[in-house]
Amino acid sequence: MYVDAVLRYKGKEAETTKTLQKHLNHFSELFYDHGIGYISEICEGDEPHHPNGTLVYNLNLIELLRAYYTLEKATAKKSNKIK
């Protein structure tokens, strides 16, 4: 939902999509930290944001995959317009 909101508010400019990609890439590190191939329920609020709570929380994983898909679709539409 965060990716959707940012894209609606700021548009699908290259700088915006790069920033969103950077934020999403941080989450990919979590795939190997707490449960291989999964994301835990919550992360601690203070640095270094250690995973906590339920080891496997599918709603977070599904939302992260949806965010990647939404961002990929936004960047693909922009590159198709250039061609």
C-alpha positions in Angstrom: 0.0 0.0 0.0 2.9 2.3 0.7 4.2 1.9 -2.9 0.8 2.6 -4.3 0.4 5.8 -2.2 3.9 7.1 -3.1 3.3 6.4 -6.8 0.0 8.2 -6.8 1.3 11.2 -4.9 4.7 11.7 -6.5 4.1 10.1 -9.8 6.1 7.4 -11.6 9.3 9.5 -12.1 12.6 7.8 -12.3 13.8 9.2 -9.0 10.6 8.1 -7.2 10.8 4.5 -8.5 14.5 4.3 -7.7 13.9 5.4 -4.1 11.0 2.9 -3.7 13.2 0.1 -5.2 15.9 1.0 -2.6 13.4 0.7 0.2 12.0 -2.7 -1.1 15.5 -4.1 -1.6 16.2 -3.6 2.1 13.4 -6.1 2.8 15.0 -8.8 0.6 17.7 -9.0 3.3 15.1 -10.3 5.7 14.5 -13.4 3.6 17.8 -14.7 4.9 17.8 -13.3 8.5 15.0 -14.8 10.4 13.3 -17.5 8.2 14.7 -18.4 4.9 12.3 -17.4 2.2 9.9 -15.7 4.6 9.4 -12.5 6.4 8.6 -12.3 10.1 5.6 -10.6 11.5 7.3 -7.5 12.8 10.6 -5.8 13.0 12.0 -3.8 16.0 11.5 -0.1 15.6 15.1 0.9 16.6 18.2 0.2 14.5 19.1 -2.3 13.4 15.5 -3.4 13.1 15.8 -7.0 14.0 13.0 -9.3 12.9 10.7 -10.4 15.7 7.3 -11.9 16.3 5.9 -14.8 14.3 8.7 -16.4 12.2 6.5 -16.8 9.1 3.9 -14.2 8.4 2.5 -14.7 4.9 0.5 -11.4 4.8 3.8 -9.5 4.9 5.3 -11.6 2.3 2.3 -11.3 0.0 2.3 -7.5 0.4 6.0 -7.3 -0.3 5.6 -9.3 -3.5 2.6 -7.1 -4.5 4.7 -4.0 -3.9 7.5 -5.4 -6.1 4.9 -6.2 -8.8 3.3 -2.8 -8.7 6.7 -1.0 -8.9 7.8 -3.3 -11.8 4.5 -2.5 -13.6 5.0 1.2 -13.1 8.5 1.2 -14.4 7.6 -1.0 -17.4 4.8 1.3 -18.4 7.2 4.3 -18.3 9.8 2.5 -20.4 7.2 1.4 -22.9 6.2 5.0 -23.5 9.7 5.9 -24.4 9.9 3.3 -27.2 
